[in-house]
């Protein structure tokens, strides 16, 4: 999933500052790197996407987070909305969908 997102974004000049293997590592990297935007899969080892989103928002309530999910995870999607997620990308996704979610989260057009 990380590779697909990286491949979708690098042609538009996005700088991927970090990639985490699990939610706990992702939260720690966020605190260290302070990126403009984070993508989180809802299903991750160590700390799932909802737990990671909660930790990120607690650290920085203005954090811009896009959740990656499967359609059957609707309950988790609703929970993420209540926690302040910026947008969702549903698997399988296209490069255009990734870019439009980022544009919405950051409030800018990149293509």
LOFI-738577 format. One record per atom (N, C-alpha, C): atom name; x, y, z; residue number from 1. Coordinates in Angstrom, 3 decimals, always signed. Layout:
# residues N
<at CA; east X; north Y; up Z; i NUM>
...
This chain:
# residues 111
<at N; east +0.817; north -1.181; up +0.000; i 1>
<at CA; east +0.000; north +0.000; up +0.000; i 1>
<at C; east +0.869; north +1.256; up +0.000; i 1>
<at N; east +1.915; north +1.255; up +0.818; i 2>
<at CA; east +2.807; north +2.421; up +0.874; i 2>
<at C; east +3.455; north +2.664; up -0.480; i 2>
<at N; east +3.843; north +1.606; up -1.134; i 3>
<at CA; east +4.485; north +1.730; up -2.449; i 3>
<at C; east +3.516; north +2.334; up -3.467; i 3>
<at N; east +2.270; north +1.892; up -3.461; i 4>
<at CA; east +1.275; north +2.415; up -4.400; i 4>
<at C; east +1.028; north +3.903; up -4.177; i 4>
<at N; east +0.961; north +4.302; up -2.931; i 5>
<at CA; east +0.742; north +5.722; up -2.641; i 5>
<at C; east +1.954; north +6.539; up -3.062; i 5>
<at N; east +3.143; north +6.056; up -2.738; i 6>
<at CA; east +4.374; north +6.761; up -3.138; i 6>
<at C; east +4.414; north +6.923; up -4.649; i 6>
<at N; east +4.112; north +5.861; up -5.386; i 7>
<at CA; east +4.130; north +5.914; up -6.854; i 7>
<at C; east +3.070; north +6.865; up -7.406; i 7>
<at N; east +1.955; north +6.999; up -6.704; i 8>
<at CA; east +0.902; north +7.916; up -7.150; i 8>
<at C; east +1.293; north +9.375; up -6.919; i 8>
<at N; east +2.111; north +9.641; up -5.911; i 9>
<at CA; east +2.382; north +11.020; up -5.513; i 9>
<at C; east +3.687; north +11.604; up -6.030; i 9>
<at N; east +4.703; north +10.795; up -6.185; i 10>
<at CA; east +6.006; north +11.348; up -6.579; i 10>
<at C; east +5.988; north +12.055; up -7.934; i 10>
<at N; east +5.197; north +11.634; up -8.926; i 11>
<at CA; east +5.180; north +12.385; up -10.187; i 11>
<at C; east +4.683; north +13.833; up -10.028; i 11>
<at N; east +3.969; north +14.107; up -8.938; i 12>
<at CA; east +3.454; north +15.454; up -8.696; i 12>
<at C; east +4.354; north +16.268; up -7.777; i 12>
<at N; east +5.527; north +15.744; up -7.484; i 13>
<at CA; east +6.502; north +16.478; up -6.689; i 13>
<at C; east +6.333; north +16.378; up -5.189; i 13>
<at N; east +5.476; north +15.484; up -4.728; i 14>
<at CA; east +5.328; north +15.301; up -3.284; i 14>
<at C; east +6.580; north +14.667; up -2.716; i 14>
<at N; east +6.961; north +15.099; up -1.529; i 15>
<at CA; east +8.112; north +14.556; up -0.831; i 15>
<at C; east +7.600; north +13.636; up +0.273; i 15>
<at N; east +7.836; north +12.356; up +0.123; i 16>
<at CA; east +7.427; north +11.379; up +1.133; i 16>
<at C; east +8.516; north +11.379; up +2.204; i 16>
<at N; east +8.212; north +11.915; up +3.376; i 17>
<at CA; east +9.246; north +12.084; up +4.400; i 17>
<at C; east +9.417; north +10.864; up +5.288; i 17>
<at N; east +8.469; north +9.929; up +5.249; i 18>
<at CA; east +8.591; north +8.736; up +6.061; i 18>
<at C; east +7.539; north +7.720; up +5.722; i 18>
<at N; east +7.872; north +6.470; up +5.992; i 19>
<at CA; east +6.935; north +5.367; up +5.811; i 19>
<at C; east +7.062; north +4.450; up +7.009; i 19>
<at N; east +5.944; north +4.116; up +7.610; i 20>
<at CA; east +5.936; north +3.277; up +8.799; i 20>
<at C; east +5.342; north +1.912; up +8.493; i 20>
<at N; east +5.809; north +0.923; up +9.214; i 21>
<at CA; east +5.319; north -0.441; up +9.036; i 21>
<at C; east +4.099; north -0.740; up +9.890; i 21>
<at N; east +3.852; north +0.083; up +10.911; i 22>
<at CA; east +2.699; north -0.140; up +11.781; i 22>
<at C; east +2.257; north +1.192; up +12.381; i 22>
<at N; east +1.120; north +1.173; up +13.049; i 23>
<at CA; east +0.554; north +2.400; up +13.587; i 23>
<at C; east +1.414; north +3.062; up +14.648; i 23>
<at N; east +1.992; north +2.274; up +15.520; i 24>
<at CA; east +2.833; north +2.841; up +16.582; i 24>
<at C; east +4.048; north +3.550; up +15.994; i 24>
<at N; east +4.690; north +2.914; up +15.036; i 25>
<at CA; east +5.840; north +3.534; up +14.365; i 25>
<at C; east +5.395; north +4.801; up +13.626; i 25>
<at N; east +4.231; north +4.759; up +13.015; i 26>
<at CA; east +3.715; north +5.921; up +12.301; i 26>
<at C; east +3.484; north +7.118; up +13.210; i 26>
<at N; east +2.920; north +6.886; up +14.383; i 27>
<at CA; east +2.686; north +7.980; up +15.337; i 27>
<at C; east +4.020; north +8.564; up +15.787; i 27>
<at N; east +4.977; north +7.703; up +16.090; i 28>
<at CA; east +6.296; north +8.194; up +16.515; i 28>
<at C; east +6.978; north +8.991; up +15.407; i 28>
<at N; east +6.859; north +8.528; up +14.165; i 29>
<at CA; east +7.446; north +9.252; up +13.042; i 29>
<at C; east +6.763; north +10.599; up +12.844; i 29>
<at N; east +5.437; north +10.645; up +13.029; i 30>
<at CA; east +4.710; north +11.905; up +12.903; i 30>
<at C; east +5.257; north +12.934; up +13.899; i 30>
<at N; east +5.438; north +12.502; up +15.131; i 31>
<at CA; east +5.934; north +13.406; up +16.170; i 31>
<at C; east +7.331; north +13.918; up +15.836; i 31>
<at N; east +8.125; north +13.083; up +15.203; i 32>
<at CA; east +9.490; north +13.470; up +14.844; i 32>
<at C; east +9.535; north +14.332; up +13.585; i 32>
<at N; east +8.762; north +13.974; up +12.566; i 33>
<at CA; east +8.878; north +14.599; up +11.247; i 33>
<at C; east +7.872; north +15.732; up +11.002; i 33>
<at N; east +6.760; north +15.729; up +11.715; i 34>
<at CA; east +5.718; north +16.754; up +11.560; i 34>
<at C; east +5.335; north +16.997; up +10.095; i 34>
<at N; east +4.863; north +15.967; up +9.397; i 35>
<at CA; east +4.516; north +16.134; up +7.984; i 35>
<at C; east +3.234; north +16.950; up +7.792; i 35>
<at N; east +3.041; north +17.435; up +6.578; i 36>
<at CA; east +1.826; north +18.182; up +6.239; i 36>
<at C; east +0.596; north +17.281; up +6.225; i 36>
<at N; east +0.811; north +15.995; up +5.937; i 37>
<at CA; east -0.295; north +15.067; up +5.739; i 37>
<at C; east +0.164; north +13.652; up +6.072; i 37>
<at N; east -0.774; north +12.845; up +6.569; i 38>
<at CA; east -0.505; north +11.446; up +6.886; i 38>
<at C; east -1.577; north +10.589; up +6.220; i 38>
<at N; east -1.167; north +9.456; up +5.655; i 39>
<at CA; east -2.129; north +8.450; up +5.220; i 39>
<at C; east -1.993; north +7.275; up +6.176; i 39>
<at N; east -3.128; north +6.756; up +6.628; i 40>
<at CA; east -3.162; north +5.631; up +7.555; i 40>
<at C; east -4.090; north +4.565; up +7.027; i 40>
<at N; east -3.641; north +3.332; up +7.047; i 41>
<at CA; east -4.538; north +2.218; up +6.765; i 41>
<at C; east -5.317; north +1.942; up +8.039; i 41>
<at N; east -6.572; north +1.621; up +7.929; i 42>
<at CA; east -7.352; north +1.316; up +9.131; i 42>
<at C; east -6.826; north +0.044; up +9.783; i 42>
<at N; east -6.416; north -0.929; up +8.981; i 43>
<at CA; east -5.917; north -2.188; up +9.521; i 43>
<at C; east -4.393; north -2.175; up +9.481; i 43>
<at N; east -3.781; north -2.143; up +10.662; i 44>
<at CA; east -2.322; north -2.160; up +10.799; i 44>
<at C; east -1.962; north -2.949; up +12.043; i 44>
<at N; east -0.766; north -3.520; up +12.074; i 45>
<at CA; east -0.320; north -4.207; up +13.294; i 45>
<at C; east +0.113; north -3.204; up +14.364; i 45>
<at N; east +0.280; north -3.703; up +15.579; i 46>
<at CA; east +0.756; north -2.939; up +16.742; i 46>
<at C; east -0.276; north -1.927; up +17.238; i 46>
<at N; east -0.738; north -1.071; up +16.354; i 47>
<at CA; east -1.724; north -0.036; up +16.684; i 47>
<at C; east -2.529; north +0.167; up +15.409; i 47>
<at N; east -3.847; north -0.054; up +15.468; i 48>
<at CA; east -4.633; north +0.083; up +14.236; i 48>
<at C; east -4.807; north +1.554; up +13.860; i 48>
<at N; east -5.429; north +1.786; up +12.722; i 49>
<at CA; east -5.567; north +3.134; up +12.206; i 49>
<at C; east -6.395; north +4.052; up +13.095; i 49>
<at N; east -7.415; north +3.521; up +13.733; i 50>
<at CA; east -8.242; north +4.332; up +14.634; i 50>
<at C; east -7.419; north +4.749; up +15.855; i 50>
<at N; east -6.675; north +3.812; up +16.416; i 51>
<at CA; east -5.820; north +4.138; up +17.561; i 51>
<at C; east -4.745; north +5.150; up +17.162; i 51>
<at N; east -4.157; north +4.958; up +15.987; i 52>
<at CA; east -3.120; north +5.889; up +15.510; i 52>
<at C; east -3.723; north +7.270; up +15.258; i 52>
<at N; east -4.904; north +7.329; up +14.642; i 53>
<at CA; east -5.579; north +8.602; up +14.401; i 53>
<at C; east -5.861; north +9.314; up +15.722; i 53>
<at N; east -6.332; north +8.580; up +16.711; i 54>
<at CA; east -6.596; north +9.150; up +18.031; i 54>
<at C; east -5.323; north +9.746; up +18.626; i 54>
<at N; east -4.221; north +9.012; up +18.533; i 55>
<at CA; east -2.938; north +9.496; up +19.074; i 55>
<at C; east -2.444; north +10.724; up +18.316; i 55>
<at N; east -2.582; north +10.713; up +16.990; i 56>
<at CA; east -2.145; north +11.867; up +16.191; i 56>
<at C; east -2.952; north +13.111; up +16.535; i 56>
<at N; east -4.255; north +12.956; up +16.643; i 57>
<at CA; east -5.121; north +14.098; up +16.949; i 57>
<at C; east -4.880; north +14.609; up +18.373; i 57>
<at N; east -4.525; north +13.701; up +19.274; i 58>
<at CA; east -4.196; north +14.120; up +20.636; i 58>
<at C; east -2.895; north +14.928; up +20.639; i 58>
<at N; east -1.942; north +14.511; up +19.821; i 59>
<at CA; east -0.657; north +15.206; up +19.707; i 59>
<at C; east -0.837; north +16.551; up +18.993; i 59>
<at N; east -1.633; north +16.532; up +17.904; i 60>
<at CA; east -1.877; north +17.736; up +17.113; i 60>
<at C; east -3.293; north +17.658; up +16.556; i 60>
<at N; east -4.216; north +18.389; up +17.171; i 61>
<at CA; east -5.617; north +18.276; up +16.733; i 61>
<at C; east -5.851; north +18.839; up +15.336; i 61>
<at N; east -4.858; north +19.504; up +14.751; i 62>
<at CA; east -4.968; north +20.009; up +13.383; i 62>
<at C; east -4.337; north +19.052; up +12.361; i 62>
<at N; east -3.857; north +17.901; up +12.808; i 63>
<at CA; east -3.217; north +16.930; up +11.905; i 63>
<at C; east -4.161; north +16.575; up +10.767; i 63>
<at N; east -3.629; north +16.559; up +9.561; i 64>
<at CA; east -4.401; north +16.190; up +8.372; i 64>
<at C; east -4.112; north +14.715; up +8.085; i 64>
<at N; east -5.169; north +13.915; up +8.156; i 65>
<at CA; east -5.029; north +12.469; up +8.032; i 65>
<at C; east -6.044; north +11.944; up +7.028; i 65>
<at N; east -5.561; north +11.119; up +6.109; i 66>
<at CA; east -6.427; north +10.414; up +5.163; i 66>
<at C; east -6.367; north +8.940; up +5.528; i 66>
<at N; east -7.532; north +8.343; up +5.702; i 67>
<at CA; east -7.608; north +6.923; up +6.045; i 67>
<at C; east -7.796; north +6.100; up +4.784; i 67>
<at N; east -7.110; north +4.973; up +4.748; i 68>
<at CA; east -7.246; north +4.013; up +3.657; i 68>
<at C; east -8.021; north +2.833; up +4.221; i 68>
<at N; east -9.074; north +2.438; up +3.515; i 69>
<at CA; east -9.986; north +1.448; up +4.063; i 69>
<at C; east -10.599; north +0.583; up +2.969; i 69>
<at N; east -11.218; north -0.477; up +3.406; i 70>
<at CA; east -12.033; north -1.310; up +2.519; i 70>
<at C; east -13.494; north -0.970; up +2.794; i 70>
<at N; east -14.349; north -1.173; up +1.828; i 71>
<at CA; east -15.765; north -0.814; up +1.975; i 71>
<at C; east -16.425; north -1.478; up +3.176; i 71>
<at N; east -16.021; north -2.695; up +3.507; i 72>
<at CA; east -16.671; north -3.410; up +4.607; i 72>
<at C; east -16.303; north -2.858; up +5.986; i 72>
<at N; east -15.501; north -1.834; up +6.040; i 73>
<at CA; east -15.074; north -1.252; up +7.313; i 73>
<at C; east -15.843; north +0.034; up +7.632; i 73>
<at N; east -17.115; north +0.071; up +7.282; i 74>
<at CA; east -17.932; north +1.280; up +7.454; i 74>
<at C; east -17.988; north +1.775; up +8.902; i 74>
<at N; east -18.126; north +0.872; up +9.868; i 75>
<at CA; east -18.201; north +1.297; up +11.268; i 75>
<at C; east -16.914; north +2.017; up +11.676; i 75>
<at N; east -15.790; north +1.490; up +11.238; i 76>
<at CA; east -14.514; north +2.138; up +11.545; i 76>
<at C; east -14.394; north +3.476; up +10.820; i 76>
<at N; east -14.943; north +3.547; up +9.614; i 77>
<at CA; east -14.927; north +4.812; up +8.874; i 77>
<at C; east -15.707; north +5.887; up +9.627; i 77>
<at N; east -16.868; north +5.520; up +10.156; i 78>
<at CA; east -17.678; north +6.479; up +10.915; i 78>
<at C; east -16.949; north +6.929; up +12.179; i 78>
<at N; east -16.267; north +6.004; up +12.818; i 79>
<at CA; east -15.487; north +6.351; up +14.006; i 79>
<at C; east -14.372; north +7.332; up +13.631; i 79>
<at N; east -13.730; north +7.099; up +12.503; i 80>
<at CA; east -12.662; north +7.990; up +12.038; i 80>
<at C; east -13.201; north +9.384; up +11.730; i 80>
<at N; east -14.406; north +9.467; up +11.180; i 81>
<at CA; east -15.024; north +10.771; up +10.903; i 81>
<at C; east -15.227; north +11.527; up +12.210; i 81>
<at N; east -15.720; north +10.846; up +13.224; i 82>
<at CA; east -15.923; north +11.496; up +14.525; i 82>
<at C; east -14.604; north +11.993; up +15.115; i 82>
<at N; east -13.505; north +11.315; up +14.789; i 83>
<at CA; east -12.186; north +11.695; up +15.301; i 83>
<at C; east -11.523; north +12.792; up +14.468; i 83>
<at N; east -12.118; north +13.135; up +13.325; i 84>
<at CA; east -11.610; north +14.260; up +12.547; i 84>
<at C; east -10.747; north +13.904; up +11.357; i 84>
<at N; east -10.946; north +12.731; up +10.772; i 85>
<at CA; east -10.185; north +12.369; up +9.575; i 85>
<at C; east -10.527; north +13.338; up +8.442; i 85>
<at N; east -9.539; north +13.641; up +7.610; i 86>
<at CA; east -9.739; north +14.597; up +6.514; i 86>
<at C; east -10.500; north +13.994; up +5.341; i 86>
<at N; east -10.219; north +12.733; up +5.012; i 87>
<at CA; east -10.870; north +12.073; up +3.875; i 87>
<at C; east -10.566; north +10.587; up +3.939; i 87>
<at N; east -11.201; north +9.828; up +3.045; i 88>
<at CA; east -10.992; north +8.389; up +2.931; i 88>
<at C; east -10.561; north +8.035; up +1.524; i 88>
<at N; east -9.764; north +6.997; up +1.421; i 89>
<at CA; east -9.453; north +6.367; up +0.143; i 89>
<at C; east -9.872; north +4.915; up +0.311; i 89>
<at N; east -10.774; north +4.451; up -0.554; i 90>
<at CA; east -11.273; north +3.085; up -0.468; i 90>
<at C; east -10.474; north +2.198; up -1.412; i 90>
<at N; east -10.041; north +1.050; up -0.895; i 91>
<at CA; east -9.300; north +0.079; up -1.701; i 91>
<at C; east -10.266; north -0.709; up -2.569; i 91>
<at N; east -9.886; north -1.074; up -3.748; i 92>
<at CA; east -8.688; north -0.641; up -4.480; i 92>
<at C; east -8.884; north +0.800; up -4.963; i 92>
<at N; east -7.806; north +1.544; up -5.063; i 93>
<at CA; east -7.905; north +2.958; up -5.413; i 93>
<at C; east -7.078; north +3.275; up -6.652; i 93>
<at N; east -7.391; north +4.427; up -7.247; i 94>
<at CA; east -6.641; north +4.907; up -8.403; i 94>
<at C; east -5.729; north +6.050; up -7.965; i 94>
<at N; east -4.740; north +6.358; up -8.772; i 95>
<at CA; east -3.855; north +7.488; up -8.488; i 95>
<at C; east -4.649; north +8.782; up -8.390; i 95>
<at N; east -5.652; north +8.947; up -9.261; i 96>
<at CA; east -6.479; north +10.164; up -9.241; i 96>
<at C; east -7.230; north +10.309; up -7.923; i 96>
<at N; east -7.702; north +9.203; up -7.380; i 97>
<at CA; east -8.434; north +9.258; up -6.106; i 97>
<at C; east -7.496; north +9.666; up -4.975; i 97>
<at N; east -6.275; north +9.153; up -4.978; i 98>
<at CA; east -5.286; north +9.533; up -3.963; i 98>
<at C; east -5.028; north +11.033; up -4.054; i 98>
<at N; east -4.801; north +11.513; up -5.259; i 99>
<at CA; east -4.508; north +12.930; up -5.455; i 99>
<at C; east -5.687; north +13.814; up -5.045; i 99>
<at N; east -6.910; north +13.421; up -5.383; i 100>
<at CA; east -8.061; north +14.251; up -5.016; i 100>
<at C; east -8.258; north +14.280; up -3.500; i 100>
<at N; east -7.990; north +13.188; up -2.806; i 101>
<at CA; east -8.098; north +13.176; up -1.340; i 101>
<at C; east -7.069; north +14.111; up -0.724; i 101>
<at N; east -5.879; north +14.127; up -1.271; i 102>
<at CA; east -4.826; north +15.012; up -0.768; i 102>
<at C; east -5.170; north +16.467; up -1.052; i 102>
<at N; east -5.681; north +16.725; up -2.235; i 103>
<at CA; east -6.098; north +18.093; up -2.565; i 103>
<at C; east -7.170; north +18.582; up -1.596; i 103>
<at N; east -8.127; north +17.721; up -1.289; i 104>
<at CA; east -9.197; north +18.087; up -0.353; i 104>
<at C; east -8.621; north +18.342; up +1.044; i 104>
<at N; east -7.737; north +17.460; up +1.503; i 105>
<at CA; east -7.165; north +17.601; up +2.849; i 105>
<at C; east -6.308; north +18.848; up +2.987; i 105>
<at N; east -5.539; north +19.171; up +1.960; i 106>
<at CA; east -4.627; north +20.303; up +2.036; i 106>
<at C; east -5.218; north +21.603; up +1.482; i 106>
<at N; east -6.369; north +21.491; up +0.803; i 107>
<at CA; east -7.019; north +22.685; up +0.268; i 107>
<at C; east -6.283; north +23.308; up -0.906; i 107>
<at N; east -5.586; north +22.486; up -1.690; i 108>
<at CA; east -4.847; north +22.976; up -2.870; i 108>
<at C; east -5.019; north +21.993; up -4.021; i 108>
<at N; east -4.833; north +22.490; up -5.234; i 109>
<at CA; east -4.895; north +21.656; up -6.428; i 109>
<at C; east -3.481; north +21.389; up -6.912; i 109>
<at N; east -3.199; north +20.116; up -7.204; i 110>
<at CA; east -1.853; north +19.728; up -7.614; i 110>
<at C; east -1.766; north +19.236; up -9.040; i 110>
<at N; east -2.892; north +19.057; up -9.713; i 111>
<at CA; east -2.824; north +18.598; up -11.117; i 111>
<at C; east -3.661; north +19.449; up -12.023; i 111>
